[in-house]
Amino acid sequence: MLMDLEGSIAGQDGRSGSLSGPADRRVFSAIRSHADAVIIGASTMRAERYRPMVPRPELVESRAAAGLQPAVQLVIVSVSLDLPWDEAVFAESTFRPIVATCEAADPANVETAREHAEVLICPGESVDPAWLLAQLTARGLRRFICEGGRNLLNAFAEAGLVDEWDLTLGPSAAGVGFDLVDTTDDEGFHFLRYVKKDNT
Ligand SMILES: NC(=O)c1ccc[n+]([C@@H]2O[C@H](COP(=O)([O-])OP(=O)(O)OC[C@H]3O[C@@H](n4cnc5c(N)ncnc54)[C@H](OP(=O)(O)O)[C@@H]3O)[C@@H](O)[C@H]2O)c1
């Protein structure tokens, strides 16, 4: 997760990209390179542009050596199934995206989803994170990244299923830039001192 100094996870345009920068994108990309599957909540899919998940030539060898599939599998969690089905990520990804929903979903929407994605239906009113991981593991997927948003991450965290947390703090607040001038660690807390950028 990327957040700014106020804890916002999206900029004024509703997307995380406006909080990001080259260094963050490098780390994001490196983390994703170790994953079999990326799991996201439907609001993240609606807000962000997810490009087709295809093999990256420079990673083909390292992924194969690590026992990972050549391209990342996208998994979207949704009850409403109100998803942007015309996005290229559905038609052009190497592996057909998986949409995880539940029995409470409207059957007509499930039919539409099946035209664009592989659909998994969890018993009950929502998708149980442990159930989802079991379904994905049964398909041979082993390493998962939950890229957010907060709502879905919270469901995984509450279920005790997050075993690594990667957090990036961006040097801005409400669009104003800051410089990091001091850091220290104590008892697992990370203390950061930022000062407003001198724009003169
Ligand atoms: N800064 C970052 O690193 C970062 C990363 C990711 C996202 N974001 C931003 O975060 C915002 C979205 O985050 P969010 O927390 O509002 O939403 P979210 O977690 O992306 O998505 C919430 C939606 O996902 C579905 N969902 C979540 N848990 C579910 C469950 N257990 N069972 C069934 N469906 C479930 C529901 O979809 P339906 O409504 O379709 O039923 C729910 O409304 C966007 O602005 C995005 O740009 C930022």
PDBQT file of the ligand as one rigid body, heavy atoms in Angstrom, charges set to zero:
ROOT
HETATM    1  N1  LIG A 301      -2.540   3.622  -2.491  1.00  0.00    +0.000 N 
HETATM    2  C1  LIG A 301      -2.616   2.347  -2.788  1.00  0.00    +0.000 C 
HETATM    3  O1  LIG A 301      -1.633   1.606  -2.657  1.00  0.00    +0.000 OA
HETATM    4  C2  LIG A 301      -3.920   1.781  -3.274  1.00  0.00    +0.000 A 
HETATM    5  C3  LIG A 301      -4.027   0.424  -3.590  1.00  0.00    +0.000 A 
HETATM    6  C4  LIG A 301      -5.249  -0.042  -4.031  1.00  0.00    +0.000 A 
HETATM    7  C5  LIG A 301      -6.340   0.802  -4.122  1.00  0.00    +0.000 A 
HETATM    8  N2  LIG A 301      -6.210   2.099  -3.822  1.00  0.00    +0.000 N 
HETATM    9  C6  LIG A 301      -7.353   3.014  -3.877  1.00  0.00    +0.000 C 
HETATM   10  O2  LIG A 301      -8.287   2.539  -2.930  1.00  0.00    +0.000 OA
HETATM   11  C7  LIG A 301      -9.611   2.903  -3.332  1.00  0.00    +0.000 C 
HETATM   12  C8  LIG A 301     -10.492   1.673  -3.244  1.00  0.00    +0.000 C 
HETATM   13  O3  LIG A 301     -10.357   1.092  -1.967  1.00  0.00    +0.000 OA
HETATM   14  P1  LIG A 301     -11.625   0.650  -1.100  1.00  0.00    +0.000 P 
HETATM   15  O4  LIG A 301     -11.111   0.216   0.227  1.00  0.00    +0.000 OA
HETATM   16  O5  LIG A 301     -12.645   1.724  -1.172  1.00  0.00    +0.000 OA
HETATM   17  O6  LIG A 301     -12.215  -0.569  -1.909  1.00  0.00    +0.000 OA
HETATM   18  P2  LIG A 301     -11.636  -2.024  -2.367  1.00  0.00    +0.000 P 
HETATM   19  O7  LIG A 301     -11.169  -2.812  -1.191  1.00  0.00    +0.000 OA
HETATM   20  O8  LIG A 301     -10.728  -1.871  -3.531  1.00  0.00    +0.000 OA
HETATM   21  O9  LIG A 301     -12.983  -2.650  -2.947  1.00  0.00    +0.000 OA
HETATM   22  C9  LIG A 301     -14.128  -2.777  -2.136  1.00  0.00    +0.000 C 
HETATM   23  C10 LIG A 301     -15.094  -3.617  -2.894  1.00  0.00    +0.000 C 
HETATM   24  O10 LIG A 301     -14.534  -4.903  -3.118  1.00  0.00    +0.000 OA
HETATM   25  C11 LIG A 301     -15.512  -5.899  -2.928  1.00  0.00    +0.000 C 
HETATM   26  N3  LIG A 301     -15.187  -6.636  -1.714  1.00  0.00    +0.000 N 
HETATM   27  C12 LIG A 301     -14.248  -6.327  -0.775  1.00  0.00    +0.000 A 
HETATM   28  N4  LIG A 301     -14.205  -7.309   0.155  1.00  0.00    +0.000 NA
HETATM   29  C13 LIG A 301     -15.117  -8.224  -0.220  1.00  0.00    +0.000 A 
HETATM   30  C14 LIG A 301     -15.514  -9.481   0.296  1.00  0.00    +0.000 A 
HETATM   31  N5  LIG A 301     -14.972  -9.994   1.410  1.00  0.00    +0.000 N 
HETATM   32  N6  LIG A 301     -16.480 -10.166  -0.352  1.00  0.00    +0.000 NA
HETATM   33  C15 LIG A 301     -17.025  -9.685  -1.485  1.00  0.00    +0.000 A 
HETATM   34  N7  LIG A 301     -16.686  -8.503  -2.038  1.00  0.00    +0.000 NA
HETATM   35  C16 LIG A 301     -15.733  -7.801  -1.409  1.00  0.00    +0.000 A 
HETATM   36  C17 LIG A 301     -16.828  -5.160  -2.853  1.00  0.00    +0.000 C 
HETATM   37  O11 LIG A 301     -17.166  -4.968  -4.221  1.00  0.00    +0.000 OA
HETATM   38  P3  LIG A 301     -18.611  -4.635  -4.825  1.00  0.00    +0.000 P 
HETATM   39  O12 LIG A 301     -18.903  -3.228  -4.406  1.00  0.00    +0.000 OA
HETATM   40  O13 LIG A 301     -18.428  -4.766  -6.300  1.00  0.00    +0.000 OA
HETATM   41  O14 LIG A 301     -19.551  -5.643  -4.275  1.00  0.00    +0.000 OA
HETATM   42  C18 LIG A 301     -16.412  -3.875  -2.176  1.00  0.00    +0.000 C 
HETATM   43  O15 LIG A 301     -17.330  -2.805  -2.356  1.00  0.00    +0.000 OA
HETATM   44  C19 LIG A 301      -9.489   3.459  -4.735  1.00  0.00    +0.000 C 
HETATM   45  O16 LIG A 301      -9.521   4.880  -4.664  1.00  0.00    +0.000 OA
HETATM   46  C20 LIG A 301      -8.110   3.000  -5.187  1.00  0.00    +0.000 C 
HETATM   47  O17 LIG A 301      -7.576   3.900  -6.121  1.00  0.00    +0.000 OA
HETATM   48  C21 LIG A 301      -5.024   2.615  -3.391  1.00  0.00    +0.000 A 
ENDROOT
TORSDOF 0
